[in-house]
Amino acid sequence: MTTKWLTAGAHRLRAFYSGDPLRYAKSASPTSALTGRRWPEWRLRAPATLATALEPKALASGDLNADGYQDLVVANSSSNTISVFLGNGAGGFAPRGELTTPAARRSRSSSRT
């Protein structure tokens, strides 16, 4: 068990319910033994720079490959690519992957009457 409210080490826990005089009697759970681990110390890391292709325009995050780690995708407008950075589980990202997208077509419409 990992917790940030109990200190590390062996503990014995028991729950008590004070009851509701109109409906329920007082009660207590059996005693449970557990060993708690120390909550990891969280620290801010130095900022990271991730190189994308030309003209990044949009950023999204999510678990793209279902490994439980957050990944990043960046849409790059002038190169018609998507940069993919897979989370490595240690607070960083694997080297950039690149996907090519079809070039956006610009349509020119004119109406004549």
N, CA, C and O of each residue as an XYZ file, in Angstrom:
452
protein
N       0.850     -1.182      0.000
C       0.000      0.000      0.000
C       0.888      1.235      0.000
O       1.886      1.289      0.719
N       0.531      2.210     -0.794
C       1.239      3.484     -0.813
C       0.266      4.573     -0.385
O      -0.853      4.644     -0.893
N       0.682      5.407      0.535
C      -0.186      6.481      1.019
C       0.652      7.707      1.337
O       1.842      7.598      1.631
N       0.032      8.855      1.278
C       0.744     10.058      1.686
C       0.238     10.571      3.031
O       0.700     11.605      3.515
N      -0.707      9.856      3.635
C      -1.253     10.302      4.903
C      -0.700      9.531      6.092
O      -0.661     10.067      7.199
N      -0.275      8.301      5.897
C       0.322      7.522      6.966
C       1.827      7.526      6.815
O       2.349      7.624      5.705
N       2.517      7.422      7.924
C       3.963      7.314      7.844
C       4.329      5.916      7.360
O       3.510      4.999      7.424
N       5.535      5.756      6.886
C       5.998      4.450      6.422
C       6.120      3.502      7.612
O       6.382      3.930      8.736
N       5.927      2.205      7.347
C       6.068      1.206      8.400
C       4.777      0.455      8.654
O       3.802      0.596      7.916
N       4.786     -0.360      9.727
C       3.630     -1.200     10.061
C       2.569     -0.386     10.800
O       2.880      0.442     11.656
N       1.334     -0.639     10.454
C       0.207      0.043     11.098
C      -0.910     -0.958     11.335
O      -1.007     -1.969     10.639
N      -1.747     -0.676     12.313
C      -2.951     -1.459     12.553
C      -4.113     -0.483     12.459
O      -4.136      0.538     13.146
N      -5.061     -0.799     11.615
C      -6.184      0.100     11.377
C      -7.496     -0.543     11.798
O      -7.683     -1.754     11.677
N      -8.397      0.290     12.293
C      -9.729     -0.162     12.662
C     -10.681      1.001     12.424
O     -10.395      2.131     12.820
N     -11.802      0.730     11.784
C     -12.792      1.778     11.491
C     -13.889      1.746     12.549
O     -14.344      0.681     12.966
N     -14.300      2.931     12.970
C     -15.392      3.053     13.944
C     -16.529      3.850     13.324
O     -16.303      4.840     12.627
N     -17.755      3.405     13.587
C     -18.942      4.129     13.127
C     -19.728      4.523     14.366
O     -20.090      3.664     15.170
N     -19.995      5.811     14.525
C     -20.654      6.285     15.743
C     -22.154      6.015     15.758
O     -22.806      6.186     16.788
N     -22.695      5.601     14.637
C     -24.105      5.227     14.601
C     -25.036      6.393     14.338
O     -24.648      7.560     14.385
N     -26.261      6.039     14.064
C     -27.347      6.980     13.870
C     -28.451      6.507     14.814
O     -29.011      5.432     14.599
N     -28.780      7.270     15.845
C     -29.704      6.784     16.874
C     -31.059      6.328     16.325
O     -31.724      5.501     16.949
N     -31.470      6.842     15.196
C     -32.774      6.469     14.665
C     -32.725      5.218     13.786
O     -33.744      4.549     13.611
N     -31.546      4.892     13.230
C     -31.499      3.785     12.264
C     -30.450      2.724     12.536
O     -30.740      1.532     12.429
N     -29.222      3.133     12.890
C     -28.111      2.187     12.941
C     -27.393      2.247     14.278
O     -27.229      3.317     14.865
N     -26.971      1.093     14.745
C     -26.223      1.016     15.994
C     -24.753      1.322     15.750
O     -24.269      1.249     14.621
N     -24.052      1.665     16.823
C     -22.608      1.872     16.725
C     -21.960      0.557     16.328
O     -22.445     -0.521     16.673
N     -20.840      0.661     15.586
C     -20.129     -0.555     15.194
C     -18.656     -0.251     14.966
O     -18.248      0.907     14.878
N     -17.866     -1.323     14.872
C     -16.434     -1.194     14.600
C     -16.017     -2.349     13.708
O     -16.570     -3.446     13.786
N     -15.034     -2.087     12.859
C     -14.524     -3.125     11.965
C     -13.495     -3.965     12.702
O     -12.993     -3.563     13.752
N     -13.180     -5.136     12.152
C     -12.041     -5.880     12.717
C     -10.757     -5.087     12.478
O     -10.706     -4.243     11.583
N      -9.745     -5.349     13.255
C      -8.460     -4.683     13.097
C      -7.720     -5.282     11.910
O      -7.641     -6.502     11.765
N      -7.177     -4.411     11.062
C      -6.404     -4.847      9.897
C      -4.964     -4.395     10.060
O      -4.694     -3.286     10.521
N      -4.060     -5.256      9.682
C      -2.639     -4.900      9.707
C      -2.204     -4.566      8.289
O      -2.617     -5.231      7.339
N      -1.377     -3.547      8.141
C      -0.830     -3.197      6.834
C       0.528     -2.558      7.009
O       0.861     -2.027      8.068
N       1.295     -2.624      5.953
C       2.606     -1.979      5.947
C       2.595     -0.917      4.866
O       2.340     -1.212      3.699
N       2.868      0.308      5.250
C       2.859      1.418      4.309
C       4.257      1.743      3.825
O       5.229      1.650      4.575
N       4.343      2.125      2.560
C       5.607      2.604      1.996
C       5.618      4.119      2.032
O       4.571      4.761      2.118
N       6.787      4.669      1.967
C       6.930      6.125      1.983
C       6.434      6.709      0.669
O       6.742      6.174     -0.396
N       5.682      7.783      0.725
C       5.196      8.490     -0.468
C       6.391      9.097     -1.178
O       7.232      9.731     -0.540
N       6.481      8.911     -2.494
C       7.635      9.479     -3.216
C       7.671     11.003     -3.085
O       6.640     11.671     -3.011
N       8.863     11.507     -3.062
C       9.026     12.956     -3.016
C       8.905     13.494     -4.438
O       9.649     13.083     -5.328
N       7.983     14.398     -4.644
C       7.770     14.984     -5.970
C       8.518     16.300     -6.048
O       8.434     17.140     -5.152
N       9.241     16.458     -7.121
C       9.983     17.695     -7.344
C       9.751     18.151     -8.774
O       9.547     17.337     -9.676
N       9.784     19.442     -8.965
C       9.717     19.962    -10.327
C      11.049     19.709    -10.998
O      12.109     19.901    -10.402
N      10.984     19.282    -12.224
C      12.207     19.034    -12.978
C      12.556     20.252    -13.811
O      11.743     21.157    -14.004
N      13.778     20.248    -14.295
C      14.193     21.317    -15.203
C      13.344     21.215    -16.476
O      12.993     20.109    -16.888
N      13.015     22.328    -17.096
C      12.209     22.266    -18.322
C      12.934     21.501    -19.421
O      14.162     21.517    -19.509
N      12.155     20.841    -20.246
C      12.724     20.091    -21.370
C      12.329     20.783    -22.666
O      11.257     21.380    -22.760
N      13.187     20.699    -23.644
C      12.893     21.234    -24.967
C      12.738     20.064    -25.917
O      13.620     19.212    -26.021
N      11.614     20.029    -26.608
C      11.357     18.977    -27.584
C      11.345     19.607    -28.964
O      10.576     20.534    -29.220
N      12.182     19.116    -29.845
C      12.270     19.671    -31.199
C      11.166     19.085    -32.066
O      11.018     17.867    -32.159
N      10.400     19.955    -32.694
C       9.343     19.542    -33.612
C       9.752     19.898    -35.032
O      10.833     20.441    -35.261
N       8.886     19.588    -35.974
C       9.125     20.009    -37.355
C       8.755     21.493    -37.476
O       8.507     22.154    -36.468
N       8.720     22.007    -38.692
C       8.484     23.435    -38.903
C       7.073     23.881    -38.523
O       6.095     23.170    -38.751
N       6.997     25.047    -37.951
C       5.759     25.734    -37.581
C       4.766     24.881    -36.800
O       3.699     24.554    -37.319
N       5.099     24.510    -35.544
C       4.132     23.790    -34.730
C       2.919     24.678    -34.452
O       3.074     25.845    -34.093
N       1.722     24.133    -34.616
C       0.502     24.932    -34.468
C      -0.430     24.427    -33.384
O      -1.193     25.218    -32.830
N      -0.402     23.134    -33.055
C      -1.330     22.589    -32.059
C      -0.644     21.488    -31.278
O       0.219     20.785    -31.804
N      -1.031     21.339    -30.014
C      -0.457     20.350    -29.128
C      -1.586     19.588    -28.460
O      -2.584     20.185    -28.058
N      -1.440     18.271    -28.337
C      -2.421     17.453    -27.616
C      -1.662     16.390    -26.834
O      -0.563     15.989    -27.216
N      -2.263     15.938    -25.734
C      -1.645     14.869    -24.957
C      -2.665     13.778    -24.700
O      -3.871     14.021    -24.709
N      -2.171     12.584    -24.474
C      -3.008     11.433    -24.175
C      -2.149     10.188    -24.198
O      -0.986     10.237    -24.600
N      -2.708      9.082    -23.773
C      -1.992      7.819    -23.787
C      -2.232      7.149    -25.134
O      -3.155      6.346    -25.271
N      -1.419      7.466    -26.116
C      -1.630      7.015    -27.491
C      -1.422      5.522    -27.682
O      -2.118      4.904    -28.487
N      -0.480      4.930    -26.959
C      -0.159      3.521    -27.160
C      -0.582      2.633    -25.986
O      -0.111      1.502    -25.869
N      -1.457      3.130    -25.125
C      -2.049      2.381    -24.007
C      -1.003      1.744    -23.082
O      -1.191      0.624    -22.607
N       0.101      2.463    -22.831
C       1.113      1.938    -21.914
C       1.012      2.571    -20.526
O       1.812      2.264    -19.643
N       0.034      3.450    -20.333
C      -0.156      4.100    -19.040
C       0.617      5.394    -18.879
O       0.544      6.009    -17.815
N       1.353      5.832    -19.887
C       2.131      7.070    -19.818
C       1.572      8.092    -20.801
O       1.119      7.741    -21.890
N       1.610      9.361    -20.399
C       1.120     10.426    -21.265
C       2.087     10.642    -22.425
O       3.304     10.679    -22.243
N       1.521     10.783    -23.610
C       2.271     11.042    -24.823
C       1.863     12.409    -25.365
O       0.812     12.938    -25.001
N       2.696     12.979    -26.236
C       2.398     14.279    -26.846
C       2.353     14.137    -28.357
O       3.111     13.364    -28.943
N       1.452     14.893    -28.984
C       1.437     15.015    -30.446
C       1.386     16.498    -30.781
O       0.697     17.278    -30.123
N       2.125     16.867    -31.812
C       2.193     18.263    -32.238
C       1.898     18.318    -33.726
O       2.526     17.615    -34.517
N       0.938     19.159    -34.106
C       0.630     19.365    -35.520
C       1.534     20.472    -36.049
O       1.577     21.569    -35.491
N       2.259     20.180    -37.134
C       3.200     21.129    -37.734
C       2.643     21.566    -39.088
O       2.520     20.755    -40.006
N       2.310     22.843    -39.208
C       1.557     23.294    -40.379
C       2.359     23.369    -41.672
O       1.889     22.874    -42.697
N       3.527     23.954    -41.670
C       4.207     24.157    -42.957
C       4.846     22.883    -43.505
O       5.093     22.790    -44.707
N       5.117     21.907    -42.649
C       5.726     20.660    -43.132
C       4.683     19.556    -43.326
O       5.021     18.464    -43.782
N       3.423     19.829    -42.985
C       2.347     18.840    -43.100
C       2.717     17.539    -42.392
O       2.568     16.452    -42.950
N       3.204     17.665    -41.145
C       3.586     16.499    -40.360
C       2.984     16.581    -38.964
O       2.508     17.629    -38.528
N       3.020     15.458    -38.288
C       2.638     15.389    -36.879
C       3.831     14.802    -36.143
O       4.287     13.704    -36.462
N       4.333     15.534    -35.159
C       5.426     15.036    -34.328
C       4.813     14.257    -33.170
O       3.880     14.736    -32.525
N       5.331     13.062    -32.904
C       4.825     12.203    -31.839
C       5.945     11.963    -30.832
O       7.041     11.543    -31.202
N       5.663     12.232    -29.558
C       6.612     12.013    -28.476
C       5.960     11.047    -27.492
O       5.016     11.420    -26.796
N       6.449      9.822    -27.429
C       5.887      8.819    -26.526
C       6.503      8.966    -25.141
O       7.724      9.041    -25.003
N       5.647      9.008    -24.106
C       6.118      9.123    -22.728
C       6.929      7.904    -22.329
O       6.589      6.778    -22.693
N       8.013      8.131    -21.573
C       8.884      7.017    -21.188
C       8.649      6.521    -19.765
O       9.329      5.597    -19.319
N       7.699      7.118    -19.045
C       7.410      6.673    -17.692
C       8.319      7.257    -16.633
O       8.099      7.029    -15.444
N       9.324      7.998    -17.029
C      10.256      8.610    -16.077
C      10.165     10.131    -16.124
O      11.070     10.822    -15.656
N       9.077     10.656    -16.684
C       8.906     12.092    -16.778
C       9.446     12.699    -18.050
O       9.434     13.921    -18.199
N       9.916     11.889    -18.965
C      10.462     12.381    -20.227
C       9.786     11.705    -21.407
O       8.745     11.065    -21.264
N      10.386     11.857    -22.557
C       9.810     11.334    -23.788
C      10.872     10.655    -24.638
O      12.045     11.027    -24.614
N      10.434      9.650    -25.391
C      11.315      8.984    -26.355
C      11.610      9.963    -27.491
O      10.908     10.963    -27.638
N      12.636      9.688    -28.294
C      12.917     10.561    -29.441
C      11.694     10.719    -30.337
O      10.847      9.829    -30.420
N      11.621     11.841    -30.989
C      10.478     12.213    -31.828
C      10.236     11.215    -32.951
O      11.164     10.765    -33.624
N       8.955     10.881    -33.132
C       8.511     10.148    -34.304
C       7.790     11.136    -35.203
O       7.259     12.131    -34.710
N       7.756     10.898    -36.477
C       7.168     11.856    -37.420
C       6.179     11.139    -38.333
O       6.497     10.099    -38.909
N       4.996     11.694    -38.459
C       3.984     11.183    -39.379
C       3.705     12.249    -40.430
O       3.541     13.424    -40.099
N       3.651     11.849    -41.671
C       3.340     12.783    -42.747
C       1.849     12.766    -43.003
O       1.223     11.707    -43.040
N       1.290     13.944    -43.178
C      -0.138     14.062    -43.465
C      -0.315     14.574    -44.895
O       0.590     15.197    -45.450
N      -1.480     14.313    -45.489
C      -1.713     14.872    -46.830
C      -1.679     16.402    -46.762
O      -2.118     16.997    -45.778
N      -1.167     17.012    -47.787
C      -1.114     18.472    -47.835
C      -2.525     19.034    -47.856
O      -3.414     18.506    -48.524
N      -2.705     20.090    -47.126
C      -4.019     20.730    -47.115
C      -4.283     21.373    -48.469
O      -3.415     22.034    -49.038
N      -5.452     21.176    -48.958
C      -5.812     21.767    -50.243
C      -6.547     23.070    -49.983
O      -7.457     23.149    -49.158
N      -6.136     24.053    -50.690
C      -6.802     25.353    -50.560
C      -7.704     25.517    -51.776
O      -7.263     25.473    -52.924
N      -8.947     25.702    -51.484
C      -9.869     25.855    -52.606
C     -10.167     27.341    -52.824
O     -10.259     28.127    -51.882
N     -10.309     27.678    -54.063
C     -10.626     29.039    -54.412
C     -12.019     29.001    -55.032
O     -12.214     28.438    -56.109
N     -12.959     29.590    -54.359
C     -14.305     29.569    -54.911
C     -14.689     30.964    -55.367
O     -14.380     31.968    -54.724
N     -15.354     30.988    -56.467
C     -15.839     32.281    -56.957
C     -17.260     32.054    -57.422
O     -17.588     31.024    -58.010
N     -18.066     33.006    -57.156
C     -19.445     32.889    -57.610
C     -19.727     33.969    -58.646
O     -19.437     35.148    -58.439
N     -20.293     33.542    -59.749
C     -20.646     34.507    -60.811
C     -22.136     34.482    -60.955
O     -22.759     33.420    -60.975
N     -22.686     35.617    -61.050
C     -24.141     35.711    -61.240
C     -24.506     36.252    -62.576
O     -25.690     36.390    -62.884
